[in-house]
Amino acid sequence: FSVVHNTLLSSPGIASVVAGHPLDTVKVNTLNCVHMSPPKPLPIQTFSLLTGFFKGMSFPLASIGIYSSVVFGVFSNTQRFLSQLHHGDPAAAPSLGDMTLASLVAGVISVGIGTPVELVKIRLQMQTQPYTKDPGSPVYRGPIHCLRTILQKEGIPGIYRGNVAMLLRDVPGYCAYFIPYAMFCDWITPHGSIAPNPFSIWVAGGVAGAVSWAVCTPMDVVKSRLQADGVYSNQYKGTIDCMLQSYQNEGLKVFFRGLLVNTVRGFPSSAAMFLGYELSLKAMKRCQSETNP
């Protein structure tokens, strides 16, 4: 994971976080407002227009470069390893099975980095009022304080709350992310072109993001509820219990809450990420060719 790769993925990653965070805040509050007691109002009712929709954004912004570099790097390197193993050439076109396995590996690795970031983000998004020391007030004054408080009260397992649900979300989610991207990119690239043009990459990345979030939404509901739980009380005993309680209280439709928001948010953010990924690969290849002519 070179500095060039990390830097080039940071810029579209930051843009995708900033663009998608307001809708993500609405989604998180929508997923959790019904089951909380007393019910929390939606952010549009209580949040400051300029700051409320961006609550909890600083931690994802700080980590997006590393997260994106690791996920895309693991996927790319696993794919190259499998191509070398099966075809004797790391640059050989990967099979569907190779892409699936590389996506699964990337999904598993992503959970280790992403779970603490998602937990802090969601805890801060659920706070609709400023931090004070009064009893019953929001308990976190910022991302570092939030992370430190969780570690003090719940230890290492606390910062990985919801990791099973996130694993069940991200492993199939990344399969529905990388595979549709590759297939759609091949489909819309003009015949005879050596590589897809930036517009094809952008469109294919956006479609992949929308498809991936459509697949992820049911487990994203469970993950978000588990991670929002535990601030003032512990309603859920685990992933299965959260799924059962949610279904018993709200029916099957609860697992598709936020589907529209997720797919709308997924298109531009994923389009930017894939464009940044492809540009970073081209930049690294150019640097390698100039260094080793």
N, C-alpha and C positions, 0 to 999 in steps of 0.2 A: 504494500500500500504506500506508494510514493507520495512525496509532498505535492507534486503536480496533480496527481489523482485526487488527493484529499482536498486541495484548494479548489479545483474545478468543480468538484461535487458540492462544495460548501455553498457556492453562490446560488445555484438553482435550488439547493436544499433550503437555504434561508428564505429565498423568495417563496417557495412552496409553503413553508411554515407560516410566514406572515399572511399570505393570501388565504390559506385554509383555516387558520386558527379561529377567526370569529365564528365560522360555521361549526367548527369542532366544539367550541364552547357552548353553542346552542344545542348541539347534539348531546353532549355530556349531561347538560342540565335537563334536557328532555327525557333522556334515558333514566335519570335518577330521581326526578322530581315527584313521580307518582308514588314510589315505594317508601319515601322518607317520611318520617313522622316527627314534627308536622311537615306537610308537603312543602318543598322549596319552590318558590316561583321561578318562572323562566327568566333568564338573564335580561331579556328585552324589557322586563318590567322593573328591574332593580339596578341594572348596571349603568354606570356612566357610559355615555355614548363613545367617548374617546378611549377609555381604559378598560372598562368592564369586559368587553369581548376579547381582550388580549390577556386576560388573567392566565398565569401559568405558562406564558410563552417563552420566557427567558431560558428555562432549562432545555426545552427542545431546540431552541436556537443555538445554544452553546454546544450541544451534542450532535447536531444534525450532520456536520461534516464527518465526524468519526463514524457515526452510525451508518451513514450512506456508503462511506468508503469501505467499511467492513462488510456490509451486506452485499454490495455489488462486487467487491473484491473476492469474497468467498464464493459467490455464484460463478464468477468468471474463472477463477482458478480451479474450482472443482470441475467445471465443464471442460477446461483444458486438460486436466488430469485424466478425466474419463475418456476424452478423445485420444489422448496419448496411449492409454491402456487398451482401448478397443480398436483403434485404427493406426497406431504407431505414429501419429502426427497430432500435436496439440492444437494445430490450426485447422484441423479437419472439421467439417460441418458436423455438429453434434446431433445425435439421434433424439427422438422424443423422450426415450427412456433416460438418456444422459441429462437432458434439460430438466426432466422431472426430479431426478435424484439431486442435481445441483440446486434446484429450487428448495427441496426439502432440507438440505444441509444449511442453506442460507436462512431459511425460516427458523430452524433450531438455534443457530448462532445468534440471530437477531433478538431472541427473547432474553438472553443474558444481558444485553446492553439496553434493550428497550423497556423492560419491565419497570426498573426504578424511575426512568424518565417519564413514562406514562403515568405511574402512580403519583409522582409529585405534580405533574401537570393537572391531573384530574382533581386532586385534593385542593389545589389552588383555584381551579375553575369553579368548584362547588362553593367557594366562599363568596357570598354576594355582598358582604360588608367589610370595611377595613378592619385590620387586626387591632384589638385592644386587649388589656389584661383582665377585663371584666368577665365574671363567670358566664358561661354560655355563649361567649362571643367567638368569632373565628379564631382558630388556634394557631394559624401559621402567618408569619409576617413576610415570608418570601421563600424562594425555592431552597436555599441553603438551610434556613431555619426549619422548613418542612422536613427535609431529609434528615437533619439532625434530630428533630423531635421523634420521627418514626423510628430511627435507630435506637434512641434512648428508651422508648416505650415498648418497642416490639422486636428489637434486634434485627439481625440480618434477614430472618424470615419475613419480617414486616415489610422491608423494601421490595421483597419479591412476592407480595400479595397479588394474587391474580395471575401468577406465572403459568399455571396449568391452562387456564382459559386463554391466555395469550398464546401459548404454544398451539392450542387447538384452533386458534384464529389464524396465526401467522404461517404455520406449515402449509395448510391448503391455500392460504391467501397468497403466498409467494409462488405457488404452482400456478395459480390463476393470474399471476402478475407477469412473470417472465415468459411463460409459454405463449399466452395470447399476444404478447408484444412481439416475439420472434415470428409467429405465424402471420400476424396482421402486417408487420413490417415487410415481410417477404411478398405478401399479397399486393400491397400498394406500391412497392418499388417497381419502377418501369423496367420492362424486360430488356436485358442487355446491360443494365447498370451494374457497375462493380460494387457499389455500396449505396445504401438508401440516402436520399437527400435529407436535409434538416427538417423540412416540412413533413415528410413521411415518418421520420423518427418521432416528431412531436405528436402527430395524430395517433400513431401506433401506441406511443406511451400513454396518451390520454385514454384511449380505449382500454388498454390493459389496466390502468388505474381504476376506471369505472367498473370493469368486470371483477377485478380483485376485491373491491370494497363491497360489491353486491354479494360475493361469496362469503366475505368476512363478517358481514353485519350481524348474523345471529350470535356468534361467539363474542363479537365486540360488545354487544349488549350485556352479556354475562360478565365479561372482563371489566367493563366500566362500572357495573354495579358492585362487583367485589372490591374494586379499588376505591370507590367512593365510600364504601362501608368501612366502619372502624374509626371514624373521626370522633363521634360521640357515643356510638354503640356498635355492637357486632350483631347484625341481623342474620348473616349467612355463615354457615359452618364450612362451606367449601363450594367448589364449582357445581357439583351435582345438586347440592341443596339450593343454591342460587337459581339454577335452572328450574327445579321443581317448584320453588316458591313463586318465581316469576310466572310460570305457566299456570299454577293454581289460582293466582290472584288476578292475572290479566289475560290469560288465554294464549293461544299460539301466536297471535298477532304481535305480542310484545317483542318477539325475537326479530321482527322486521322493522321495529321502530328506529327511525333515523336512516332508513335505506336510501331515501331520496337525497338527504343531505350528504351522506357518505359518497354516493356516486357522483353528485354534482361537484363536491370538493375534490374527489379523486382524479377527475379528468385533468384540470390544469396543473395540479401539484405533481402528478406522475408524468405528465408531458414534459414538464421542466426537468424532472429528475433524469429521465431517460435521455433527453437531449444533452444534459450535462455529462452523463455517463459516456455517451458515444463521443462527445467532444474531448473528454479526458483521455479516452483510449487513443483517439487520433493524435492528440498532443504528445502522449507518451511514445507512440510509435515514431512520430516525427523527431522527437528528441533522441531516441535510440538510433535512428538512421543517421542523424547528424553527428552523433558521438561515435558511432561505429559504421562509417561509410563502406 
